[in-house]
């Protein structure tokens, strides 16, 4: 019976952690949409990044840069 309680607690903690991670990802996604949406509306996106590459891509090889936030 004690083993069952341990497994039950583990699964409950796992689900709660997953819910927290999902909520955090939703907040991050909303912030990214807001930032990129406001940059596209203002027309400053290409001028700010200085290239036609998408966010996080370097001009040299088109690979994600490590400094993208």
C-alpha positions in Angstrom: 0.0 0.0 0.0 2.9 2.4 0.8 4.4 1.8 -2.7 1.0 2.7 -4.3 1.0 6.0 -2.4 4.5 6.8 -3.5 3.6 6.2 -7.2 0.5 8.2 -6.8 2.4 11.2 -5.3 5.0 10.9 -8.1 2.4 11.0 -10.8 0.6 13.9 -9.2 3.8 15.9 -9.0 4.6 15.0 -12.6 1.3 16.3 -13.8 1.6 19.5 -11.7 5.0 20.1 -13.1 3.8 19.5 -16.7 0.9 22.0 -16.1 3.4 24.6 -14.8 5.6 24.1 -17.8 2.7 24.3 -20.2 1.5 27.6 -18.6 5.1 29.0 -18.8 5.3 28.0 -22.5 2.0 29.7 -23.2 3.3 32.9 -21.5 6.5 32.8 -23.6 4.6 32.2 -26.8 2.2 35.1 -26.1 5.2 37.4 -25.3 6.9 36.3 -28.6 3.8 36.9 -30.6 3.3 40.3 -29.0 7.0 41.3 -29.7 7.1 40.0 -33.2 3.7 41.3 -34.0 4.5 44.8 -32.8 7.7 44.8 -34.8 6.0 43.7 -38.0 3.3 46.3 -37.6 5.8 49.1 -37.1 8.0 47.9 -40.0 11.1 48.1 -37.9 11.9 44.3 -37.8 14.3 44.2 -40.8 15.9 47.4 -39.9 16.5 46.4 -36.3 18.1 43.0 -37.2 20.0 44.4 -40.2 19.1 41.5 -42.4 16.4 39.6 -44.2 17.1 36.5 -42.2 14.4 35.4 -39.7 14.9 35.8 -35.9 17.8 33.9 -34.5 19.5 33.3 -37.9 23.0 34.6 -38.7 23.7 36.2 -42.0 26.6 33.9 -42.8 25.1 30.4 -42.7 21.4 30.8 -41.9 21.9 28.9 -38.7 20.4 29.9 -35.3 22.6 32.3 -33.4 23.4 31.6 -29.7 22.7 35.2 -28.8 19.0 35.2 -29.7 16.8 35.9 -26.7 
